[in-house]
């Protein structure tokens, strides 16, 4: 048997190898990610989103710096997502004194009620 392949098979193999290498090179290109959208996608609960919204409204100049710090922590693998407590702690450490809205909930027989109905 001959070690030499026919020309049409060589051409098919070459095309296949080239297409695979192009796919790999396309996958290796780093995506340009907006730090703010990445940080917002990693906020795990409603309280974290609320705190970031308040920081954005009350301290817009410091908010940009906070987003970059959060992005750095995510990119380097220090944290995978931010919950409300972690977000509050980090914002306070960065000098952004955001306070969460407090809401007292009264639950009676499995449903939320107001104080007057709760005391009855």
N, CA, C and O atoms as a Tinker XYZ file with bonds, in Angstrom:
   480  protein
     1  N      0.823000   -1.185000    0.000000    73     2
     2  CA     0.000000    0.000000    0.000000    64     1     3
     3  C      0.861000    1.239000    0.000000    63     2     4     5
     4  O      1.962000    1.249000    0.550000    81     3
     5  N      0.389000    2.205000   -0.575000    73     3     6
     6  CA     1.128000    3.453000   -0.704000    64     5     7
     7  C      0.804000    4.378000    0.467000    63     6     8     9
     8  O     -0.332000    4.412000    0.940000    81     7
     9  N      1.804000    5.131000    0.933000    73     7    10
    10  CA     1.612000    6.093000    2.020000    64     9    11
    11  C      1.051000    7.410000    1.504000    63    10    12    13
    12  O      0.674000    8.288000    2.280000    81    11
    13  N      1.004000    7.529000    0.220000    73    11    14
    14  CA     0.557000    8.766000   -0.413000    64    13    15
    15  C     -0.960000    8.756000   -0.562000    63    14    16    17
    16  O     -1.534000    7.790000   -1.065000    81    15
    17  N     -1.618000    9.854000   -0.116000    73    15    18
    18  CA    -3.069000   10.006000   -0.248000    64    17    19
    19  C     -3.401000   10.680000   -1.574000    63    18    20    21
    20  O     -2.605000   11.453000   -2.106000    81    19
    21  N     -4.564000   10.383000   -2.089000    73    19    22
    22  CA    -4.968000   11.096000   -3.307000    64    21    23
    23  C     -5.130000   12.591000   -3.015000    63    22    24    25
    24  O     -5.348000   12.997000   -1.874000    81    23
    25  N     -5.021000   13.379000   -4.055000    73    23    26
    26  CA    -5.052000   14.837000   -3.899000    64    25    27
    27  C     -6.368000   15.348000   -3.333000    63    26    28    29
    28  O     -6.370000   16.283000   -2.531000    81    27
    29  N     -7.490000   14.754000   -3.734000    73    27    30
    30  CA    -8.770000   15.248000   -3.244000    64    29    31
    31  C     -8.924000   14.988000   -1.740000    63    30    32    33
    32  O     -9.558000   15.786000   -1.048000    81    31
    33  N     -8.359000   13.892000   -1.219000    73    31    34
    34  CA    -8.397000   13.625000    0.223000    64    33    35
    35  C     -7.480000   14.579000    0.986000    63    34    36    37
    36  O     -7.820000   15.038000    2.077000    81    35
    37  N     -6.328000   14.871000    0.413000    73    35    38
    38  CA    -5.417000   15.834000    1.041000    64    37    39
    39  C     -6.094000   17.197000    1.165000    63    38    40    41
    40  O     -5.981000   17.876000    2.186000    81    39
    41  N     -6.795000   17.578000    0.107000    73    39    42
    42  CA    -7.489000   18.862000    0.099000    64    41    43
    43  C     -8.583000   18.906000    1.154000    63    42    44    45
    44  O     -8.731000   19.915000    1.844000    81    43
    45  N     -9.360000   17.820000    1.294000    73    43    46
    46  CA   -10.400000   17.759000    2.319000    64    45    47
    47  C     -9.809000   17.850000    3.718000    63    46    48    49
    48  O    -10.323000   18.579000    4.566000    81    47
    49  N     -8.725000   17.108000    3.963000    73    47    50
    50  CA    -8.068000   17.154000    5.269000    64    49    51
    51  C     -7.534000   18.550000    5.576000    63    50    52    53
    52  O     -7.663000   19.049000    6.694000    81    51
    53  N     -6.944000   19.159000    4.578000    73    51    54
    54  CA    -6.394000   20.501000    4.764000    64    53    55
    55  C     -7.506000   21.501000    5.087000    63    54    56    57
    56  O     -7.335000   22.350000    5.962000    81    55
    57  N     -8.631000   21.409000    4.397000    73    55    58
    58  CA    -9.755000   22.299000    4.678000    64    57    59
    59  C    -10.297000   22.080000    6.083000    63    58    60    61
    60  O    -10.619000   23.036000    6.788000    81    59
    61  N    -10.396000   20.830000    6.482000    73    59    62
    62  CA   -10.905000   20.518000    7.810000    64    61    63
    63  C     -9.974000   21.073000    8.894000    63    62    64    65
    64  O    -10.438000   21.657000    9.873000    81    63
    65  N     -8.688000   20.894000    8.719000    73    63    66
    66  CA    -7.705000   21.394000    9.685000    64    65    67
    67  C     -7.758000   22.922000    9.754000    63    66    68    69
    68  O     -7.678000   23.501000   10.838000    81    67
    69  N     -7.891000   23.565000    8.607000    73    67    70
    70  CA    -7.944000   25.027000    8.577000    64    69    71
    71  C     -9.211000   25.547000    9.260000    63    70    72    73
    72  O     -9.156000   26.528000   10.001000    81    71
    73  N    -10.351000   24.894000    9.014000    73    71    74
    74  CA   -11.588000   25.360000    9.640000    64    73    75
    75  C    -11.546000   25.171000   11.154000    63    74    76    77
    76  O    -12.042000   26.022000   11.892000    81    75
    77  N    -10.967000   24.076000   11.623000    73    75    78
    78  CA   -10.840000   23.846000   13.062000    64    77    79
    79  C     -9.914000   24.872000   13.697000    63    78    80    81
    80  O    -10.191000   25.360000   14.793000    81    79
    81  N     -8.835000   25.199000   13.035000    73    79    82
    82  CA    -7.914000   26.190000   13.597000    64    81    83
    83  C     -8.557000   27.580000   13.630000    63    82    84    85
    84  O     -8.305000   28.355000   14.552000    81    83
    85  N     -9.380000   27.897000   12.633000    73    83    86
    86  CA   -10.085000   29.173000   12.644000    64    85    87
    87  C    -11.099000   29.231000   13.780000    63    86    88    89
    88  O    -11.250000   30.272000   14.419000    81    87
    89  N    -11.790000   28.130000   14.038000    73    87    90
    90  CA   -12.748000   28.088000   15.146000    64    89    91
    91  C    -12.039000   28.284000   16.475000    63    90    92    93
    92  O    -12.516000   29.021000   17.338000    81    91
    93  N    -10.904000   27.628000   16.638000    73    91    94
    94  CA   -10.148000   27.761000   17.886000    64    93    95
    95  C     -9.651000   29.185000   18.082000    63    94    96    97
    96  O     -9.721000   29.725000   19.186000    81    95
    97  N     -9.153000   29.787000   17.022000    73    95    98
    98  CA    -8.649000   31.158000   17.154000    64    97    99
    99  C     -9.787000   32.130000   17.444000    63    98   100   101
   100  O     -9.593000   33.115000   18.157000    81    99
   101  N    -10.970000   31.863000   16.900000    73    99   102
   102  CA   -12.119000   32.722000   17.176000    64   101   103
   103  C    -12.564000   32.572000   18.621000    63   102   104   105
   104  O    -12.990000   33.547000   19.240000    81   103
   105  N    -12.472000   31.372000   19.165000    73   103   106
   106  CA   -12.854000   31.144000   20.554000    64   105   107
   107  C    -11.848000   31.755000   21.521000    63   106   108   109
   108  O    -12.228000   32.165000   22.618000    81   107
   109  N    -10.603000   31.825000   21.152000    73   107   110
   110  CA    -9.557000   32.334000   22.027000    64   109   111
   111  C     -9.560000   33.853000   22.135000    63   110   112   113
   112  O     -8.962000   34.399000   23.063000    81   111
   113  N    -10.215000   34.548000   21.213000    73   111   114
   114  CA   -10.246000   35.999000   21.280000    64   113   115
   115  C    -11.001000   36.419000   22.522000    63   114   116   117
   116  O    -12.123000   35.961000   22.743000    81   115
   117  N    -10.414000   37.282000   23.341000    73   115   118
   118  CA   -11.121000   37.716000   24.544000    64   117   119
   119  C    -12.287000   38.628000   24.170000    63   118   120   121
   120  O    -12.164000   39.506000   23.316000    81   119
   121  N    -13.405000   38.400000   24.823000    73   119   122
   122  CA   -14.569000   39.231000   24.591000    64   121   123
   123  C    -14.391000   40.560000   25.316000    63   122   124   125
   124  O    -13.856000   40.614000   26.423000    81   123
   125  N    -14.834000   41.596000   24.691000    73   123   126
   126  CA   -14.798000   42.903000   25.335000    64   125   127
   127  C    -16.059000   43.002000   26.178000    63   126   128   129
   128  O    -17.172000   43.052000   25.656000    81   127
   129  N    -15.863000   43.029000   27.493000    73   127   130
   130  CA   -16.995000   43.002000   28.420000    64   129   131
   131  C    -17.078000   44.338000   29.136000    63   130   132   133
   132  O    -16.076000   44.873000   29.610000    81   131
   133  N    -18.274000   44.856000   29.203000    73   131   134
   134  CA   -18.517000   46.072000   29.968000    64   133   135
   135  C    -18.471000   45.706000   31.450000    63   134   136   137
   136  O    -19.260000   44.869000   31.889000    81   135
   137  N    -17.567000   46.308000   32.241000    73   135   138
   138  CA   -17.470000   45.949000   33.664000    64   137   139
   139  C    -18.781000   46.116000   34.418000    63   138   140   141
   140  O    -19.109000   45.301000   35.280000    81   139
   141  N    -19.527000   47.158000   34.102000    73   139   142
   142  CA   -20.770000   47.405000   34.832000    64   141   143
   143  C    -21.794000   46.303000   34.557000    63   142   144   145
   144  O    -22.463000   45.843000   35.483000    81   143
   145  N    -21.925000   45.878000   33.313000    73   143   146
   146  CA   -22.902000   44.826000   33.000000    64   145   147
   147  C    -22.494000   43.495000   33.616000    63   146   148   149
   148  O    -23.353000   42.722000   34.040000    81   147
   149  N    -21.199000   43.218000   33.671000    73   147   150
   150  CA   -20.739000   41.983000   34.304000    64   149   151
   151  C    -21.037000   42.004000   35.799000    63   150   152   153
   152  O    -21.514000   41.015000   36.355000    81   151
   153  N    -20.757000   43.122000   36.445000    73   151   154
   154  CA   -21.017000   43.235000   37.888000    64   153   155
   155  C    -22.506000   43.086000   38.166000    63   154   156   157
   156  O    -22.890000   42.372000   39.093000    81   155
   157  N    -23.353000   43.748000   37.380000    73   155   158
   158  CA   -24.800000   43.659000   37.595000    64   157   159
   159  C    -25.308000   42.242000   37.369000    63   158   160   161
   160  O    -26.257000   41.812000   38.026000    81   159
   161  N    -24.688000   41.514000   36.449000    73   159   162
   162  CA   -25.127000   40.130000   36.213000    64   161   163
   163  C    -24.724000   39.203000   37.355000    63   162   164   165
   164  O    -25.308000   38.131000   37.514000    81   163
   165  N    -23.749000   39.597000   38.140000    73   163   166
   166  CA   -23.277000   38.760000   39.250000    64   165   167
   167  C    -23.866000   39.166000   40.600000    63   166   168   169
   168  O    -23.461000   38.622000   41.627000    81   167
   169  N    -24.801000   40.096000   40.624000    73   167   170
   170  CA   -25.506000   40.430000   41.862000    64   169   171
   171  C    -26.570000   39.364000   42.085000    63   170   172   173
   172  O    -27.497000   39.228000   41.286000    81   171
   173  N    -26.437000   38.613000   43.166000    73   171   174
   174  CA   -27.241000   37.403000   43.319000    64   173   175
   175  C    -28.632000   37.620000   43.891000    63   174   176   177
   176  O    -29.519000   36.801000   43.650000    81   175
   177  N    -28.854000   38.691000   44.640000    73   175   178
   178  CA   -30.180000   38.869000   45.221000    64   177   179
   179  C    -30.678000   40.305000   45.045000    63   178   180   181
   180  O    -29.946000   41.191000   44.603000    81   179
   181  N    -31.924000   40.498000   45.401000    73   179   182
   182  CA   -32.584000   41.792000   45.212000    64   181   183
   183  C    -31.953000   42.883000   46.082000    63   182   184   185
   184  O    -31.881000   44.039000   45.665000    81   183
   185  N    -31.502000   42.530000   47.269000    73   183   186
   186  CA   -30.898000   43.517000   48.181000    64   185   187
   187  C    -29.600000   44.067000   47.580000    63   186   188   189
   188  O    -29.322000   45.260000   47.701000    81   187
   189  N    -28.815000   43.219000   46.943000    73   187   190
   190  CA   -27.570000   43.668000   46.318000    64   189   191
   191  C    -27.870000   44.641000   45.178000    63   190   192   193
   192  O    -27.185000   45.652000   45.024000    81   191
   193  N    -28.892000   44.334000   44.382000    73   191   194
   194  CA   -29.274000   45.234000   43.288000    64   193   195
   195  C    -29.767000   46.577000   43.831000    63   194   196   197
   196  O    -29.450000   47.635000   43.287000    81   195
   197  N    -30.543000   46.516000   44.907000    73   195   198
   198  CA   -31.059000   47.737000   45.522000    64   197   199
   199  C    -29.914000   48.627000   46.018000    63   198   200   201
   200  O    -29.938000   49.842000   45.826000    81   199
   201  N    -28.920000   48.018000   46.653000    73   199   202
   202  CA   -27.784000   48.785000   47.176000    64   201   203
   203  C    -26.971000   49.415000   46.049000    63   202   204   205
   204  O    -26.532000   50.559000   46.161000    81   203
   205  N    -26.773000   48.674000   44.971000    73   203   206
   206  CA   -26.012000   49.230000   43.850000    64   205   207
   207  C    -26.792000   50.360000   43.173000    63   206   208   209
   208  O    -26.192000   51.347000   42.746000    81   207
   209  N    -28.107000   50.233000   43.070000    73   207   210
   210  CA   -28.913000   51.311000   42.495000    64   209   211
   211  C    -28.818000   52.576000   43.352000    63   210   212   213
   212  O    -28.682000   53.680000   42.823000    81   211
   213  N    -28.890000   52.412000   44.668000    73   211   214
   214  CA   -28.781000   53.562000   45.562000    64   213   215
   215  C    -27.401000   54.203000   45.455000    63   214   216   217
   216  O    -27.284000   55.429000   45.445000    81   215
   217  N    -26.359000   53.381000   45.375000    73   215   218
   218  CA   -25.003000   53.917000   45.237000    64   217   219
   219  C    -24.870000   54.687000   43.924000    63   218   220   221
   220  O    -24.219000   55.731000   43.873000    81   219
   221  N    -25.483000   54.174000   42.878000    73   219   222
   222  CA   -25.411000   54.838000   41.574000    64   221   223
   223  C    -26.132000   56.188000   41.599000    63   222   224   225
   224  O    -25.664000   57.157000   41.002000    81   223
   225  N    -27.268000   56.246000   42.289000    73   223   226
   226  CA   -28.032000   57.500000   42.359000    64   225   227
   227  C    -27.401000   58.522000   43.290000    63   226   228   229
   228  O    -27.330000   59.704000   42.957000    81   227
   229  N    -26.938000   58.073000   44.467000    73   227   230
   230  CA   -26.440000   59.007000   45.471000    64   229   231
   231  C    -24.987000   59.420000   45.260000    63   230   232   233
   232  O    -24.621000   60.561000   45.543000    81   231
   233  N    -24.165000   58.510000   44.771000    73   231   234
   234  CA   -22.732000   58.765000   44.625000    64   233   235
   235  C    -22.257000   58.334000   43.241000    63   234   236   237
   236  O    -21.545000   57.336000   43.134000    81   235
   237  N    -22.625000   59.047000   42.179000    73   235   238
   238  CA   -22.265000   58.603000   40.825000    64   237   239
   239  C    -20.759000   58.570000   40.557000    63   238   240   241
   240  O    -20.293000   57.721000   39.798000    81   239
   241  N    -19.996000   59.475000   41.163000    73   239   242
   242  CA   -18.551000   59.468000   40.938000    64   241   243
   243  C    -17.872000   58.302000   41.651000    63   242   244   245
   244  O    -16.971000   57.675000   41.095000    81   243
   245  N    -18.294000   58.011000   42.865000    73   243   246
   246  CA   -17.724000   56.888000   43.605000    64   245   247
   247  C    -18.232000   55.548000   43.074000    63   246   248   249
   248  O    -17.554000   54.528000   43.199000    81   247
   249  N    -19.427000   55.556000   42.483000    73   247   250
   250  CA   -20.023000   54.340000   41.944000    64   249   251
   251  C    -19.142000   53.740000   40.846000    63   250   252   253
   252  O    -18.963000   52.524000   40.785000    81   251
   253  N    -18.599000   54.587000   39.987000    73   251   254
   254  CA   -17.738000   54.101000   38.898000    64   253   255
   255  C    -16.521000   53.370000   39.456000    63   254   256   257
   256  O    -16.127000   52.323000   38.944000    81   255
   257  N    -15.936000   53.927000   40.501000    73   255   258
   258  CA   -14.783000   53.284000   41.135000    64   257   259
   259  C    -15.194000   51.955000   41.773000    63   258   260   261
   260  O    -14.464000   50.967000   41.691000    81   259
   261  N    -16.367000   51.939000   42.409000    73   259   262
   262  CA   -16.850000   50.707000   43.046000    64   261   263
   263  C    -17.074000   49.610000   42.015000    63   262   264   265
   264  O    -16.749000   48.450000   42.265000    81   263
   265  N    -17.628000   49.967000   40.858000    73   263   266
   266  CA   -17.855000   48.973000   39.797000    64   265   267
   267  C    -16.525000   48.385000   39.337000    63   266   268   269
   268  O    -16.428000   47.183000   39.088000    81   267
   269  N    -15.512000   49.222000   39.224000    73   267   270
   270  CA   -14.198000   48.713000   38.805000    64   269   271
   271  C    -13.600000   47.774000   39.849000    63   270   272   273
   272  O    -12.973000   46.774000   39.498000    81   271
   273  N    -13.792000   48.090000   41.124000    73   271   274
   274  CA   -13.297000   47.208000   42.190000    64   273   275
   275  C    -14.051000   45.883000   42.167000    63   274   276   277
   276  O    -13.437000   44.823000   42.286000    81   275
   277  N    -15.366000   45.931000   42.016000    73   275   278
   278  CA   -16.169000   44.703000   41.949000    64   277   279
   279  C    -15.748000   43.864000   40.736000    63   278   280   281
   280  O    -15.631000   42.642000   40.826000    81   279
   281  N    -15.525000   44.535000   39.607000    73   279   282
   282  CA   -15.097000   43.841000   38.386000    64   281   283
   283  C    -13.741000   43.168000   38.598000    63   282   284   285
   284  O    -13.543000   42.026000   38.182000    81   283
   285  N    -12.815000   43.868000   39.240000    73   283   286
   286  CA   -11.499000   43.305000   39.531000    64   285   287
   287  C    -11.622000   42.045000   40.394000    63   286   288   289
   288  O    -10.947000   41.047000   40.140000    81   287
   289  N    -12.478000   42.093000   41.405000    73   287   290
   290  CA   -12.682000   40.931000   42.283000    64   289   291
   291  C    -13.267000   39.744000   41.512000    63   290   292   293
   292  O    -12.875000   38.600000   41.738000    81   291
   293  N    -14.198000   40.018000   40.611000    73   291   294
   294  CA   -14.785000   38.950000   39.803000    64   293   295
   295  C    -13.781000   38.366000   38.820000    63   294   296   297
   296  O    -13.669000   37.148000   38.680000    81   295
   297  N    -13.055000   39.244000   38.143000    73   295   298
   298  CA   -12.104000   38.804000   37.113000    64   297   299
   299  C    -10.977000   37.972000   37.699000    63   298   300   301
   300  O    -10.509000   37.028000   37.062000    81   299
   301  N    -10.532000   38.314000   38.916000    73   299   302
   302  CA    -9.434000   37.578000   39.532000    64   301   303
   303  C     -9.895000   36.368000   40.331000    63   302   304   305
   304  O     -9.072000   35.672000   40.925000    81   303
   305  N    -11.190000   36.109000   40.354000    73   303   306
   306  CA   -11.700000   34.916000   41.005000    64   305   307
   307  C    -11.790000   34.992000   42.516000    63   306   308   309
   308  O    -11.922000   33.959000   43.174000    81   307
   309  N    -11.721000   36.184000   43.084000    73   307   310
   310  CA   -11.834000   36.332000   44.532000    64   309   311
   311  C    -13.243000   35.981000   44.979000    63   310   312   313
   312  O    -13.429000   35.303000   45.990000    81   311
   313  N    -14.234000   36.442000   44.227000    73   311   314
   314  CA   -15.638000   36.107000   44.489000    64   313   315
   315  C    -16.289000   35.680000   43.184000    63   314   316   317
   316  O    -15.829000   36.036000   42.099000    81   315
   317  N    -17.373000   34.909000   43.304000    73   315   318
   318  CA   -18.097000   34.477000   42.110000    64   317   319
   319  C    -19.370000   35.269000   41.898000    63   318   320   321
   320  O    -19.808000   35.457000   40.763000    81   319
   321  N    -19.970000   35.739000   42.990000    73   319   322
   322  CA   -21.150000   36.580000   42.916000    64   321   323
   323  C    -21.262000   37.389000   44.199000    63   322   324   325
   324  O    -20.623000   37.079000   45.204000    81   323
   325  N    -22.085000   38.432000   44.148000    73   323   326
   326  CA   -22.234000   39.328000   45.288000    64   325   327
   327  C    -23.650000   39.227000   45.836000    63   326   328   329
   328  O    -24.624000   39.429000   45.110000    81   327
   329  N    -23.756000   38.913000   47.120000    73   327   330
   330  CA   -25.062000   38.947000   47.780000    64   329   331
   331  C    -25.215000   40.313000   48.448000    63   330   332   333
   332  O    -24.321000   41.153000   48.352000    81   331
   333  N    -26.332000   40.535000   49.119000    73   331   334
   334  CA   -26.604000   41.834000   49.729000    64   333   335
   335  C    -25.589000   42.223000   50.789000    63   334   336   337
   336  O    -25.123000   43.362000   50.824000    81   335
   337  N    -25.249000   41.280000   51.650000    73   335   338
   338  CA   -24.312000   41.580000   52.732000    64   337   339
   339  C    -22.920000   41.911000   52.192000    63   338   340   341
   340  O    -22.292000   42.872000   52.638000    81   339
   341  N    -22.444000   41.128000   51.244000    73   339   342
   342  CA   -21.119000   41.373000   50.653000    64   341   343
   343  C    -21.096000   42.715000   49.939000    63   342   344   345
   344  O    -20.121000   43.459000   50.044000    81   343
   345  N    -22.153000   43.027000   49.220000    73   343   346
   346  CA   -22.233000   44.307000   48.513000    64   345   347
   347  C    -22.216000   45.470000   49.492000    63   346   348   349
   348  O    -21.505000   46.453000   49.284000    81   347
   349  N    -23.000000   45.358000   50.557000    73   347   350
   350  CA   -23.040000   46.413000   51.569000    64   349   351
   351  C    -21.672000   46.607000   52.215000    63   350   352   353
   352  O    -21.224000   47.741000   52.387000    81   351
   353  N    -21.013000   45.521000   52.571000    73   351   354
   354  CA   -19.700000   45.591000   53.202000    64   353   355
   355  C    -18.672000   46.235000   52.279000    63   354   356   357
   356  O    -17.910000   47.107000   52.696000    81   355
   357  N    -18.657000   45.802000   51.034000    73   355   358
   358  CA   -17.683000   46.367000   50.093000    64   357   359
   359  C    -17.935000   47.850000   49.826000    63   358   360   361
   360  O    -16.996000   48.642000   49.755000    81   359
   361  N    -19.194000   48.216000   49.680000    73   359   362
   362  CA   -19.499000   49.631000   49.452000    64   361   363
   363  C    -19.070000   50.489000   50.641000    63   362   364   365
   364  O    -18.539000   51.583000   50.454000    81   363
   365  N    -19.295000   50.001000   51.853000    73   363   366
   366  CA   -18.868000   50.753000   53.037000    64   365   367
   367  C    -17.344000   50.839000   53.103000    63   366   368   369
   368  O    -16.798000   51.879000   53.472000    81   367
   369  N    -16.662000   49.764000   52.752000    73   367   370
   370  CA   -15.188000   49.797000   52.761000    64   369   371
   371  C    -14.632000   50.765000   51.720000    63   370   372   373
   372  O    -13.551000   51.325000   51.899000    81   371
   373  N    -15.377000   50.958000   50.634000    73   371   374
   374  CA   -14.944000   51.877000   49.584000    64   373   375
   375  C    -15.352000   53.323000   49.865000    63   374   376   377
   376  O    -15.082000   54.215000   49.062000    81   375
   377  N    -16.001000   53.549000   51.007000    73   375   378
   378  CA   -16.380000   54.909000   51.380000    64   377   379
   379  C    -17.700000   55.360000   50.789000    63   378   380   381
   380  O    -17.922000   56.556000   50.601000    81   379
   381  N    -18.578000   54.414000   50.494000    73   379   382
   382  CA   -19.897000   54.747000   49.964000    64   381   383
   383  C    -20.913000   54.340000   51.028000    63   382   384   385
   384  O    -21.299000   53.174000   51.100000    81   383
   385  N    -21.351000   55.297000   51.860000    73   383   386
   386  CA   -22.227000   54.959000   52.994000    64   385   387
   387  C    -23.689000   54.768000   52.586000    63   386   388   389
   388  O    -24.542000   55.591000   52.918000    81   387
   389  N    -23.966000   53.707000   51.884000    73   387   390
   390  CA   -25.327000   53.398000   51.437000    64   389   391
   391  C    -26.014000   52.583000   52.521000    63   390   392   393
   392  O    -25.437000   51.648000   53.075000    81   391
   393  N    -27.259000   52.953000   52.814000    73   391   394
   394  CA   -28.031000   52.209000   53.809000    64   393   395
   395  C    -29.182000   51.498000   53.115000    63   394   396   397
   396  O    -29.863000   52.099000   52.283000    81   395
   397  N    -29.409000   50.247000   53.436000    73   395   398
   398  CA   -30.522000   49.535000   52.801000    64   397   399
   399  C    -31.853000   49.996000   53.364000    63   398   400   401
   400  O    -31.936000   50.435000   54.511000    81   399
   401  N    -32.891000   49.894000   52.549000    73   399   402
   402  CA   -34.238000   50.202000   53.025000    64   401   403
   403  C    -34.683000   49.095000   53.967000    63   402   404   405
   404  O    -34.543000   47.908000   53.668000    81   403
   405  N    -35.226000   49.508000   55.116000    73   403   406
   406  CA   -35.697000   48.524000   56.076000    64   405   407
   407  C    -37.210000   48.376000   55.943000    63   406   408   409
   408  O    -37.942000   49.351000   55.773000    81   407
   409  N    -37.639000   47.154000   56.025000    73   407   410
   410  CA   -39.060000   46.864000   55.947000    64   409   411
   411  C    -39.358000   45.767000   56.951000    63   410   412   413
   412  O    -38.782000   44.680000   56.896000    81   411
   413  N    -40.251000   46.063000   57.854000    73   411   414
   414  CA   -40.618000   45.073000   58.861000    64   413   415
   415  C    -41.831000   44.322000   58.342000    63   414   416   417
   416  O    -42.850000   44.922000   58.000000    81   415
   417  N    -41.711000   43.011000   58.287000    73   415   418
   418  CA   -42.790000   42.175000   57.769000    64   417   419
   419  C    -43.416000   41.387000   58.914000    63   418   420   421
   420  O    -42.719000   40.795000   59.737000    81   419
   421  N    -44.719000   41.396000   58.945000    73   419   422
   422  CA   -45.455000   40.606000   59.919000    64   421   423
   423  C    -46.155000   39.488000   59.158000    63   422   424   425
   424  O    -46.908000   39.738000   58.216000    81   423
   425  N    -45.902000   38.275000   59.571000    73   423   426
   426  CA   -46.502000   37.130000   58.912000    64   425   427
   427  C    -47.408000   36.426000   59.908000    63   426   428   429
   428  O    -46.987000   36.052000   61.003000    81   427
   429  N    -48.648000   36.256000   59.508000    73   427   430
   430  CA   -49.615000   35.581000   60.361000    64   429   431
   431  C    -50.327000   34.527000   59.508000    63   430   432   433
   432  O    -50.952000   34.838000   58.494000    81   431
   433  N    -50.216000   33.296000   59.943000    73   431   434
   434  CA   -50.821000   32.165000   59.240000    64   433   435
   435  C    -50.381000   32.081000   57.785000    63   434   436   437
   436  O    -51.188000   31.802000   56.898000    81   435
   437  N    -49.117000   32.321000   57.551000    73   435   438
   438  CA   -48.542000   32.145000   56.229000    64   437   439
   439  C    -48.733000   33.281000   55.253000    63   438   440   441
   440  O    -48.381000   33.139000   54.082000    81   439
   441  N    -49.278000   34.404000   55.688000    73   439   442
   442  CA   -49.413000   35.537000   54.776000    64   441   443
   443  C    -48.948000   36.807000   55.478000    63   442   444   445
   444  O    -48.944000   36.895000   56.705000    81   443
   445  N    -48.564000   37.771000   54.682000    73   443   446
   446  CA   -48.038000   39.028000   55.191000    64   445   447
   447  C    -49.203000   39.951000   55.555000    63   446   448   449
   448  O    -50.110000   40.161000   54.750000    81   447
   449  N    -49.171000   40.504000   56.784000    73   447   450
   450  CA   -50.242000   41.377000   57.254000    64   449   451
   451  C    -49.646000   42.630000   57.866000    63   450   452   453
   452  O    -48.446000   42.686000   58.136000    81   451
   453  N    -50.500000   43.658000   58.089000    73   451   454
   454  CA   -50.007000   44.878000   58.734000    64   453   455
   455  C    -50.003000   44.686000   60.257000    63   454   456   457
   456  O    -50.497000   43.678000   60.761000    81   455
   457  N    -49.449000   45.647000   60.971000    73   455   458
   458  CA   -49.275000   45.520000   62.419000    64   457   459
   459  C    -50.605000   45.371000   63.157000    63   458   460   461
   460  O    -50.724000   44.562000   64.077000    81   459
   461  N    -51.588000   46.144000   62.754000    73   459   462
   462  CA   -52.890000   46.103000   63.445000    64   461   463
   463  C    -53.510000   44.712000   63.352000    63   462   464   465
   464  O    -53.999000   44.177000   64.348000    81   463
   465  N    -53.489000   44.135000   62.166000    73   463   466
   466  CA   -54.054000   42.802000   61.977000    64   465   467
   467  C    -53.224000   41.734000   62.681000    63   466   468   469
   468  O    -53.758000   40.729000   63.150000    81   467
   469  N    -51.920000   41.961000   62.750000    73   467   470
   470  CA   -51.033000   40.999000   63.407000    64   469   471
   471  C    -51.318000   40.922000   64.911000    63   470   472   473
   472  O    -51.265000   39.840000   65.497000    81   471
   473  N    -51.616000   42.051000   65.527000    73   471   474
   474  CA   -51.842000   42.094000   66.967000    64   473   475
   475  C    -53.219000   41.580000   67.373000    63   474   476   477
   476  O    -53.433000   41.288000   68.549000    81   475
   477  N    -54.146000   41.461000   66.448000    73   475   478
   478  CA   -55.489000   40.966000   66.762000    64   477   479
   479  C    -55.502000   39.484000   67.052000    63   478   480
   480  O    -56.559000   38.919000   67.334000    81   479
